[in-house]
Amino acid sequence: MATTNVPGELLAANASKAPPQRSTWGLFQLSLFWIATNFHWAAIPLIILPSQVRVLLFQHHPAGLAGAALADYVKSAAPGTLALVVGPGLLTALIANPLFGYLSDRTRLGWGRRKPYIIGGTLVNIVGIGVMAFAPNIAVLIVGLVVTQLANNAAAAPFHALLPDLVPESQRGRASGYMGLGQMIGTILGATLPGIVFGVNAQQVIDGAQTVGQYNGTLVLAYGFTAAFILALALWTVLTVQERPLSERNDMPTAAGIALGRNMVRDVAVTLGAIGVAIAATVGVMALLHVDLGGEIAQNVLILPAVVVGSLGVAKAFDFRPRQHSDFAWVLVTRAFVTMGIYTVLSFLQLYLKYVTFNGVANAPKAEDAAGIFIDIVIVMAAVSTAFAGTLSDRFGRKRMVYL
């Protein structure tokens, strides 16, 4: 696959003007869509999805199961099924995030180069949320989440570029602080509202205290609020934030640069094809070995070659050279492991609380509420530690604080 760096001589030679100073409100304004995005990703994968997966398993259980046997089936099948649901969406995000960030860098519209992606991605995101809200089975739920991941990353990656586009270097520390505050606000709201306020509660369905129709009503309410919230703040951002005119930028590629960038799109398409081939080859090998492709372990194993091929393809498409850019490579790898550790816990937190922490506990709180409260506590403690860590890192150095 060809590399896709745009050489310096292909960039327009405009004189660059530094962005003007922004007011406190102007800085916080850039964080509003980030509040909605973090609400979205706290509410859906951490609270709503684990609950919804349990109810769908309850609805589509093997024949002959009832009562305690059915509850045990849901308990045993939920972790593997949840992993199967979120895996394809995460693989989509792996490609979509850098792809749409790259494309927005090379967009030359008078309306802006970030805002078209923010509003367009948000509108498609809402379509994906709608598919998930009314998903009749696991397969449709996976499709809805893939659409949601693709569209949300199409909006979020260009949105992140607004900060360096519009904030002068002297204010970027404050702006990043507001972004961090927005992340915490969005995560706390997203972890709290679906279960505690909107009443999403899978266990009531399994216990027979609530019908599936009643549960779906709470689900639609939670998904609907998420869609409305992210649309409202996307519109606010698009209508109130003014991007810099093209004449003030010196990093806009010429037509030749845009043509060169098409190679990157081709490389991504080749990567997607390679992922399909990897999955097909894995299915073939498993069939030859007489592995039950309907089993939960087998279904999740299918994701592994796709992740490996996708990661290598993205690295190649975006010309990632760890030997030449070792500092960036170390940041990327270490952050990947930290993120993996966090989401290995958070993605299955609700199921862990339900089936391990509260197993056999009388009058235990519902898992959706407990997971939300747990995440809220983590975020509050993170806010405290972040404040101290930032001050200490300015004094003693960032690497020492990372090691500590």
KAPE-V799190 format. One record per pair of residues at least 12 apart in sequence whose ideal C-beta (glycine too) atoms are under 10 Angstrom apart, sorted by the first residue. I is the first residue (numbers start at 1). J is the second residue. D is the distance in whole Angstrom. If there is no record, write none. Layout:
{{I;J;D} {I;J;D}}
This chain:
{{1;263;8} {1;264;9} {1;266;8} {1;267;4} {1;268;9} {1;269;10} {1;270;6} {1;271;8} {1;274;9} {1;312;10} {1;313;7} {1;316;5} {1;317;6} {1;319;10} {2;260;9} {2;263;5} {2;264;8} {2;266;8} {2;267;7} {2;270;10} {2;316;9} {2;317;9} {2;319;9} {3;260;10} {3;263;8} {3;264;9} {3;267;8} {3;316;8} {3;317;8} {3;318;9} {3;319;4} {3;320;10} {3;321;9} {4;102;8} {4;260;7} {4;261;6} {4;262;9} {4;263;5} {4;264;4} {4;265;9} {4;266;9} {4;267;7} {4;268;10} {4;316;9} {4;317;7} {4;318;7} {4;319;6} {5;260;8} {5;261;10} {5;263;10} {5;264;9} {5;318;9} {5;319;5} {5;321;10} {6;102;10} {6;105;9} {6;106;8} {6;251;9} {6;253;5} {6;254;9} {6;256;9} {6;257;5} {6;258;9} {6;259;10} {6;260;6} {6;261;6} {6;264;9} {7;253;10} {7;256;9} {7;257;8} {7;260;8} {8;251;10} {8;257;10} {9;254;9} {9;256;9} {9;257;9} {10;253;6} {10;254;6} {10;255;9} {10;256;5} {10;257;4} {10;258;9} {10;259;9} {10;260;7} {10;261;9} {11;249;9} {11;250;7} {11;251;6} {11;252;7} {11;253;6} {11;254;7} {11;256;10} {11;257;7} {12;108;9} {12;246;8} {12;247;10} {12;249;8} {12;250;7} {12;251;8} {12;252;5} {12;253;7} {12;254;6} {12;257;8} {13;250;7} {13;254;9} {14;245;10} {14;246;8} {14;247;6} {14;248;7} {14;249;6} {14;250;5} {14;251;9} {14;252;7} {15;247;9} {15;248;8} {15;249;10} {15;250;7} {16;244;10} {16;248;7} {16;249;7} {16;250;4} {16;251;8} {17;244;8} {17;245;9} {17;247;9} {17;248;4} {17;249;8} {17;250;9} {18;168;5} {18;169;8} {18;170;9} {18;244;10} {18;248;9} {19;164;9} {19;165;7} {19;166;5} {19;167;6} {19;168;5} {19;169;9} {19;171;9} {19;244;6} {19;248;8} {20;166;9} {20;167;10} {20;168;7} {20;171;10} {20;244;9} {21;167;9} {21;168;6} {21;170;8} {21;171;6} {22;166;7} {22;167;6} {22;168;8} {22;171;6} {22;174;9} {22;175;8} {23;171;10} {24;171;10} {24;174;8} {24;178;9} {26;166;8} {26;167;9} {26;171;9} {26;175;9} {26;240;10} {26;241;9} {27;163;9} {27;166;9} {27;167;7} {27;171;7} {27;172;9} {27;174;6} {27;175;5} {27;176;10} {27;177;9} {27;178;5} {27;179;9} {28;174;9} {28;175;9} {28;177;10} {28;178;5} {28;179;9} {28;181;8} {28;182;8} {29;162;10} {29;166;10} {29;178;9} {29;236;8} {29;237;8} {29;240;6} {29;241;7} {30;159;9} {30;160;10} {30;162;6} {30;163;6} {30;165;10} {30;166;7} {30;167;7} {30;175;6} {30;178;7} {30;179;8} {30;182;9} {30;237;8} {30;241;7} {31;162;10} {31;163;9} {31;175;8} {31;176;9} {31;177;9} {31;178;5} {31;179;5} {31;180;9} {31;181;7} {31;182;4} {31;183;8} {31;185;9} {31;186;9} {31;233;10} {31;237;10} {32;178;10} {32;182;7} {32;185;10} {32;186;10} {32;232;9} {32;233;5} {32;234;9} {32;236;6} {32;237;6} {32;240;9} {32;241;9} {33;118;7} {33;122;9} {33;155;8} {33;156;8} {33;159;6} {33;160;10} {33;162;9} {33;182;8} {33;186;10} {33;230;8} {33;232;10} {33;233;5} {33;234;6} {33;235;10} {33;236;8} {33;237;4} {33;238;9} {33;241;9} {34;156;8} {34;159;7} {34;160;8} {34;162;10} {34;163;10} {34;178;9} {34;179;6} {34;180;9} {34;181;9} {34;182;4} {34;183;6} {34;185;9} {34;186;7} {34;233;9} {34;237;9} {35;179;10} {35;181;9} {35;182;4} {35;183;8} {35;184;9} {35;185;5} {35;186;4} {35;187;9} {35;189;8} {35;190;9} {35;229;9} {35;230;9} {35;233;6} {36;122;9} {36;155;10} {36;182;9} {36;185;10} {36;186;6} {36;189;9} {36;190;9} {36;226;9} {36;228;10} {36;229;5} {36;230;4} {36;231;8} {36;232;7} {36;233;4} {36;234;7} {36;236;9} {36;237;9} {37;122;9} {37;125;10} {37;152;7} {37;153;10} {37;155;8} {37;156;6} {37;159;8} {37;160;10} {37;182;9} {37;183;9} {37;186;7} {37;190;10} {37;229;10} {37;230;7} {37;233;8} {37;234;9} {38;156;10} {38;179;10} {38;182;7} {38;183;5} {38;184;8} {38;185;8} {38;186;3} {38;187;5} {38;188;9} {38;189;8} {38;190;6} {38;191;10} {38;379;10} {39;182;10} {39;183;10} {39;185;8} {39;186;4} {39;187;7} {39;188;9} {39;189;5} {39;190;4} {39;191;9} {39;192;10} {39;193;8} {39;194;10} {39;225;9} {39;226;7} {39;229;6} {39;230;7} {39;233;9} {40;122;10} {40;125;8} {40;129;8} {40;148;8} {40;152;7} {40;156;9} {40;186;8} {40;190;7} {40;226;6} {40;227;9} {40;229;8} {40;230;5} {41;148;10} {41;149;10} {41;152;8} {41;156;9} {41;183;10} {41;186;8} {41;187;8} {41;190;7} {41;226;10} {42;183;10} {42;186;7} {42;187;4} {42;188;8} {42;189;8} {42;190;3} {42;191;5} {42;192;9} {42;193;9} {42;194;9} {42;226;10} {42;346;9} {42;372;8} {42;375;7} {42;376;10} {42;379;9} {43;186;9} {43;187;9} {43;189;8} {43;190;4} {43;191;7} {43;192;9} {43;193;7} {43;194;5} {43;195;9} {43;198;9} {43;200;9} {43;222;7} {43;223;8} {43;225;8} {43;226;5} {43;229;9} {43;372;9} {44;86;10} {44;89;10} {44;128;10} {44;129;8} {44;132;7} {44;144;10} {44;145;8} {44;148;7} {44;149;10} {44;152;10} {44;190;8} {44;194;9} {44;222;9} {44;223;8} {44;226;7} {45;82;9} {45;85;9} {45;86;6} {45;89;8} {45;90;9} {45;145;8} {45;148;10} {45;149;10} {45;190;10} {45;343;8} {45;346;8} {45;347;6} {45;350;10} {46;187;9} {46;190;7} {46;191;6} {46;194;9} {46;343;9} {46;346;6} {46;347;7} {46;348;10} {46;349;7} {46;350;7} {46;368;10} {46;371;6} {46;372;8} {46;374;10} {46;375;6} {47;190;7} {47;191;6} {47;192;9} {47;193;8} {47;194;4} {47;195;6} {47;196;9} {47;198;10} {47;200;7} {47;222;8} {47;349;9} {47;350;7} {47;367;9} {47;368;6} {47;369;9} {47;371;6} {47;372;6} {47;375;8} {48;129;10} {48;132;8} {48;133;9} {48;190;9} {48;194;5} {48;195;9} {48;198;9} {48;200;6} {48;218;10} {48;219;7} {48;222;6} {48;223;7} {48;226;8} {48;350;10} {48;368;8} {49;82;7} {49;85;6} {49;86;7} {49;89;10} {49;132;8} {49;141;8} {49;145;8} {49;347;9} {49;350;9} {50;78;7} {50;79;9} {50;81;10} {50;82;6} {50;85;9} {50;86;10} {50;202;8} {50;347;8} {50;348;7} {50;349;8} {50;350;4} {50;351;6} {50;352;10} {50;353;10} {50;354;8} {50;367;8} {50;368;8} {50;371;8} {51;78;10} {51;194;8} {51;195;8} {51;200;5} {51;201;7} {51;202;4} {51;203;9} {51;205;9} {51;215;9} {51;218;9} {51;219;8} {51;222;9} {51;350;7} {51;351;10} {51;354;10} {51;366;9} {51;367;7} {51;368;5} {51;371;9} {52;82;10} {52;85;9} {52;132;8} {52;133;9} {52;135;8} {52;138;10} {52;141;7} {52;200;8} {52;202;7} {52;215;9} {52;216;9} {52;219;6} {52;222;10} {52;223;9} {53;74;9} {53;77;9} {53;78;6} {53;79;9} {53;80;10} {53;81;5} {53;82;5} {53;83;10} {53;84;9} {53;85;6} {53;86;9} {53;138;7} {53;141;8} {53;202;8} {53;350;10} {53;351;9} {54;71;10} {54;74;5} {54;75;9} {54;77;9} {54;78;5} {54;81;9} {54;82;9} {54;202;4} {54;203;8} {54;205;8} {54;206;7} {54;350;9} {54;351;8} {54;354;8} {54;367;9} {55;74;9} {55;200;9} {55;201;10} {55;202;5} {55;203;10} {55;204;10} {55;205;5} {55;206;8} {55;210;10} {55;212;7} {55;215;6} {55;216;8} {55;219;8} {56;74;10} {56;78;10} {56;81;8} {56;85;9} {56;135;7} {56;136;8} {56;137;6} {56;138;6} {56;139;10} {56;140;9} {56;141;7} {56;202;10} {56;212;9} {57;70;9} {57;73;7} {57;74;5} {57;75;9} {57;76;10} {57;77;5} {57;78;6} {57;81;6} {57;82;10} {57;138;8} {57;202;9} {57;206;9} {58;70;7} {58;71;8} {58;73;8} {58;74;5} {58;77;10} {58;78;10} {58;202;8} {58;205;6} {58;206;5} {58;212;8} {58;215;10} {59;136;8} {59;137;8} {59;138;10} {59;205;9} {59;212;6} {59;215;10} {60;136;9} {60;137;6} {60;138;8} {61;73;6} {61;74;7} {61;77;9} {62;77;10} {67;208;9} {70;206;7} {71;203;9} {71;206;6} {71;207;8} {74;202;8} {74;203;10} {74;205;10} {74;206;6} {74;355;10} {75;206;9} {75;351;8} {75;354;8} {75;355;5} {75;359;9} {76;296;9} {76;355;9} {77;296;7} {78;202;9} {78;296;10} {78;348;9} {78;350;9} {78;351;6} {78;354;9} {78;355;8} {79;296;8} {79;300;10} {79;347;10} {79;348;6} {79;351;6} {79;352;9} {79;355;9} {80;295;8} {80;296;3} {80;297;7} {80;298;10} {80;299;7} {80;300;6} {81;138;6} {81;141;10} {81;296;7} {81;299;9} {81;300;10} {82;138;10} {82;296;10} {82;347;7} {82;348;7} {82;350;9} {82;351;7} {83;296;8} {83;297;10} {83;299;9} {83;300;5} {83;303;8} {83;347;8} {83;348;8} {84;138;7} {84;139;10} {84;141;10} {84;142;7} {84;296;7} {84;299;5} {84;300;6} {84;302;9} {84;303;8} {85;132;10} {85;135;10} {85;138;6} {85;139;10} {85;141;6} {85;142;5} {85;144;10} {85;145;6} {85;146;10} {86;142;9} {86;145;7} {86;149;9} {86;303;10} {86;343;9} {86;347;6} {86;348;10} {87;142;9} {87;145;10} {87;146;10} {87;299;9} {87;300;7} {87;302;9} {87;303;4} {87;304;9} {87;306;8} {87;307;8} {88;142;6} {88;143;9} {88;145;7} {88;146;5} {88;149;8} {88;302;10} {88;303;7} {88;306;8} {89;128;9} {89;141;10} {89;142;7} {89;143;10} {89;144;9} {89;145;4} {89;146;5} {89;147;9} {89;148;7} {89;149;4} {89;150;8} {89;152;10} {89;153;10} {90;145;9} {90;146;10} {90;149;7} {90;303;9} {90;307;8} {90;310;10} {90;343;9} {90;347;10} {91;146;9} {91;149;9} {91;272;10} {91;275;7} {91;303;7} {91;306;6} {91;307;6} {91;309;10} {91;310;6} {91;311;9} {92;145;9} {92;146;5} {92;147;9} {92;148;9} {92;149;5} {92;150;5} {92;151;10} {92;152;10} {92;153;8} {92;272;10} {92;310;9} {93;146;9} {93;148;10} {93;149;5} {93;150;8} {93;152;8} {93;153;5} {93;156;9} {93;157;10} {94;149;9} {94;153;9} {94;271;10} {94;306;10} {94;307;8} {94;310;5} {94;311;7} {94;313;9} {94;314;6} {95;149;10} {95;150;9} {95;153;9} {95;268;6} {95;271;7} {95;272;7} {95;275;9} {95;310;6} {95;311;10} {95;313;8} {95;314;6} {95;317;9} {96;121;9} {96;146;10} {96;149;7} {96;150;5} {96;151;8} {96;152;8} {96;153;4} {96;154;6} {96;156;9} {96;157;8} {96;268;9} {97;149;9} {97;150;10} {97;152;9} {97;153;4} {97;154;9} {97;156;7} {97;157;5} {97;160;9} {97;314;9} {98;153;9} {98;157;7} {98;264;9} {98;268;9} {98;314;6} {98;315;10} {98;317;8} {98;318;5} {98;320;9} {99;150;10} {99;153;8} {99;154;8} {99;157;8} {99;264;8} {99;265;8} {99;267;10} {99;268;6} {99;271;10} {99;314;8} {99;317;8} {99;318;9} {100;117;6} {100;120;10} {100;121;7} {100;150;9} {100;151;10} {100;153;6} {100;154;4} {100;155;8} {100;156;8} {100;157;5} {100;158;6} {100;159;10} {101;114;10} {101;117;9} {101;153;9} {101;154;9} {101;156;9} {101;157;4} {101;158;6} {101;159;10} {101;160;7} {101;161;7} {101;318;9} {102;157;8} {102;158;10} {102;261;7} {102;264;6} {102;265;9} {102;268;9} {102;317;9} {102;318;7} {103;117;7} {103;154;9} {103;157;9} {103;158;8} {103;258;10} {103;261;8} {103;264;9} {103;265;8} {104;116;8} {104;117;5} {104;118;9} {104;154;9} {104;155;10} {104;157;7} {104;158;4} {104;159;9} {104;160;10} {104;161;6} {104;162;10} {104;165;10} {105;157;10} {105;158;8} {105;161;7} {105;165;10} {105;251;8} {105;252;9} {105;253;8} {105;257;10} {105;261;8} {106;251;10} {106;252;8} {106;253;5} {106;257;7} {106;258;5} {106;260;9} {106;261;5} {106;262;10} {106;264;9} {107;158;8} {107;252;9} {107;253;10} {107;258;9} {108;246;7} {108;249;10} {108;252;6} {108;253;8} {108;254;9} {108;255;9} {108;258;8} {109;243;9} {109;246;9} {110;243;10} {110;245;8} {110;246;7} {111;238;9} {111;243;8} {112;158;9} {112;162;9} {112;165;9} {112;238;8} {112;241;9} {112;242;8} {112;243;4} {112;244;9} {112;245;10} {112;246;10} {113;158;7} {113;161;8} {113;165;8} {113;243;7} {113;244;10} {113;246;8} {113;249;9} {113;252;8} {114;155;9} {114;157;9} {114;158;4} {114;159;6} {114;160;9} {114;161;6} {114;162;5} {114;165;7} {114;166;9} {114;237;9} {114;238;9} {114;241;9} {114;243;6} {115;155;10} {115;158;8} {115;159;9} {115;162;9} {115;234;9} {115;237;8} {115;238;5} {115;239;9} {115;241;7} {115;242;9} {115;243;6} {116;155;10} {116;158;8} {116;238;9} {117;151;10} {117;153;10} {117;154;6} {117;155;6} {117;156;9} {117;157;8} {117;158;4} {117;159;8} {117;161;10} {118;154;9} {118;155;5} {118;156;8} {118;157;10} {118;158;6} {118;159;5} {118;162;9} {118;233;10} {118;234;6} {118;235;9} {118;237;6} {118;238;6} {118;241;9} {119;155;8} {119;231;9} {119;234;6} {119;235;7} {119;237;9} {119;238;5} {119;239;9} {120;151;8} {120;154;7} {120;155;7} {120;158;10} {120;234;10} {120;238;10} {121;150;8} {121;151;5} {121;152;7} {121;153;7} {121;154;3} {121;155;3} {121;156;7} {121;157;9} {121;158;8} {121;159;9} {121;230;10} {121;234;8} {122;151;7} {122;152;8} {122;154;9} {122;155;5} {122;156;10} {122;159;10} {122;227;9} {122;230;6} {122;231;6} {122;232;10} {122;233;9} {122;234;4} {122;235;8} {122;237;9} {122;238;9} {123;151;8} {123;155;9} {123;231;8} {123;234;8} {124;147;7} {124;148;9} {124;150;7} {124;151;4} {124;152;9} {124;154;7} {124;155;9} {125;147;8} {125;148;6} {125;149;9} {125;150;9} {125;151;4} {125;152;5} {125;153;9} {125;154;8} {125;155;7} {125;156;9} {125;226;10} {125;227;8} {125;230;7} {125;231;8} {125;234;9} {126;147;10} {126;148;9} {126;151;8} {126;223;10} {126;224;10} {126;226;9} {126;227;5} {126;228;9} {126;230;7} {126;231;6} {126;234;9} {127;144;9} {127;147;6} {127;148;8} {127;151;7} {127;227;9} {128;143;8} {128;144;5} {128;145;7} {128;146;8} {128;147;3} {128;148;3} {128;149;8} {128;150;8} {128;151;6} {128;152;8} {128;227;9} {129;144;7} {129;145;9} {129;147;9} {129;148;6} {129;151;9} {129;152;9} {129;223;5} {129;224;8} {129;226;6} {129;227;5} {129;228;10} {129;230;8} {129;231;10} {130;144;8} {130;147;9} {130;148;10} {130;220;9} {130;223;8} {130;224;9} {130;227;7} {131;143;6} {131;144;3} {131;145;8} {131;146;9} {131;147;6} {131;148;8} {131;223;10} {132;144;4} {132;145;6} {132;147;9} {132;148;7} {132;219;9} {132;223;6} {132;226;10} {132;227;10} {133;216;8} {133;219;6} {133;220;5} {133;221;9} {133;222;8} {133;223;4} {133;224;7} {133;226;9} {133;227;8} {134;216;8} {134;219;9} {134;220;7} {134;223;9} {135;216;10} {135;219;9} {136;216;10} {144;223;10} {148;226;10} {148;227;10} {152;230;8} {155;230;8} {155;234;7} {155;237;10} {159;234;9} {159;237;7} {159;241;10} {160;179;9} {162;175;10} {162;237;8} {162;241;7} {162;243;8} {163;175;5} {163;176;7} {163;178;9} {163;179;7} {165;241;10} {165;243;7} {165;244;6} {165;249;8} {165;251;9} {166;241;7} {166;242;8} {166;243;7} {166;244;7} {173;390;9} {173;394;9} {176;390;10} {177;386;9} {177;387;9} {177;390;8} {180;382;9} {180;383;8} {180;386;7} {180;387;10} {180;390;9} {181;383;8} {181;386;10} {182;233;10} {183;379;9} {183;382;10} {183;383;10} {184;376;10} {184;379;5} {184;380;8} {184;382;7} {184;383;6} {184;386;9} {185;379;9} {186;229;9} {186;230;10} {186;233;9} {186;379;10} {187;375;7} {187;376;8} {187;378;9} {187;379;5} {187;382;9} {188;372;9} {188;375;8} {188;376;5} {188;377;10} {188;378;10} {188;379;5} {188;380;8} {188;383;10} {189;225;10} {189;229;8} {189;372;10} {189;376;9} {190;222;10} {190;225;10} {190;226;8} {190;229;9} {190;372;8} {190;375;9} {191;346;10} {191;349;10} {191;368;10} {191;369;10} {191;371;7} {191;372;4} {191;373;8} {191;374;8} {191;375;4} {191;376;6} {191;377;10} {191;378;9} {191;379;8} {192;369;9} {192;372;5} {192;373;8} {192;375;8} {192;376;6} {193;221;10} {193;222;7} {193;225;7} {193;226;9} {193;229;9} {193;372;8} {194;218;8} {194;219;9} {194;221;9} {194;222;4} {194;223;9} {194;225;8} {194;226;8} {194;368;7} {194;369;10} {194;371;10} {194;372;7} {195;218;9} {195;222;8} {195;350;9} {195;365;10} {195;366;7} {195;367;8} {195;368;3} {195;369;5} {195;370;8} {195;371;7} {195;372;5} {195;373;9} {196;366;9} {196;368;8} {196;369;5} {196;372;6} {196;373;8} {196;376;10} {197;218;10} {197;221;9} {197;222;9} {197;225;9} {197;369;10} {197;372;10} {198;217;9} {198;218;5} {198;219;8} {198;220;9} {198;221;5} {198;222;4} {198;223;9} {198;224;9} {198;225;7} {198;226;10} {198;368;9} {199;214;9} {199;215;9} {199;217;9} {199;218;5} {199;219;10} {199;221;8} {199;222;9} {199;366;9} {199;368;9} {199;369;10} {200;215;8} {200;218;5} {200;219;6} {200;221;8} {200;222;5} {200;223;10} {200;366;9} {200;368;5} {200;369;9} {200;372;10} {201;214;10} {201;215;7} {201;218;7} {201;366;5} {201;367;9} {201;368;6} {201;369;8} {202;215;7} {202;219;10} {202;350;9} {202;354;9} {202;366;8} {202;367;8} {202;368;7} {203;354;7} {203;364;9} {203;366;6} {203;367;7} {203;368;9} {204;218;10} {204;366;8} {218;368;10} {222;368;10} {263;317;9} {264;316;10} {264;317;5} {264;318;7} {264;319;9} {265;317;9} {266;317;9} {267;313;7} {267;314;9} {267;316;7} {267;317;4} {267;318;8} {267;319;9} {268;310;10} {268;313;7} {268;314;8} {268;316;10} {268;317;5} {268;318;9} {269;313;10} {269;317;9} {270;313;7} {270;316;9} {270;317;8} {271;309;7} {271;310;6} {271;311;9} {271;312;8} {271;313;3} {271;314;7} {271;315;10} {271;316;8} {271;317;6} {272;306;10} {272;309;10} {272;310;8} {272;313;8} {273;309;10} {273;313;9} {274;305;10} {274;306;9} {274;309;5} {274;310;8} {274;312;9} {274;313;6} {275;305;8} {275;306;5} {275;307;9} {275;308;9} {275;309;5} {275;310;5} {275;313;7} {276;306;8} {276;309;9} {277;305;9} {277;309;8} {278;302;9} {278;304;9} {278;305;4} {278;306;6} {278;307;9} {278;308;8} {278;309;5} {278;310;9} {279;302;6} {279;303;8} {279;304;10} {279;305;6} {279;306;6} {279;309;9} {280;302;10} {280;305;10} {281;305;7} {282;298;9} {282;301;7} {282;302;6} {282;303;9} {282;304;8} {282;305;5} {282;306;8} {283;298;9} {283;302;7} {285;305;10} {286;298;6} {286;301;8} {286;302;8} {311;336;9} {315;329;10} {315;332;9} {320;332;8} {331;402;10} {334;402;8} {338;402;10} {342;378;9} {345;374;10} {345;378;10} {346;371;9} {346;374;9} {346;375;7} {346;378;9} {348;371;10} {349;367;9} {349;370;9} {349;371;5} {349;372;10} {349;374;6} {349;375;7} {349;378;10} {350;366;10} {350;367;5} {350;368;6} {350;369;10} {350;370;8} {350;371;4} {350;372;9} {350;374;9} {350;375;10} {351;367;7} {351;371;9} {352;367;9} {352;370;10} {352;371;9} {352;374;10} {353;365;9} {353;366;9} {353;367;5} {353;368;9} {353;369;10} {353;370;5} {353;371;6} {353;373;10} {353;374;7} {354;366;8} {354;367;4} {354;368;9} {354;370;8} {354;371;9} {355;367;8} {357;370;8} {357;374;10} {358;370;7} {388;401;9} {389;401;6} {389;402;9} {389;404;9} {392;404;8}}
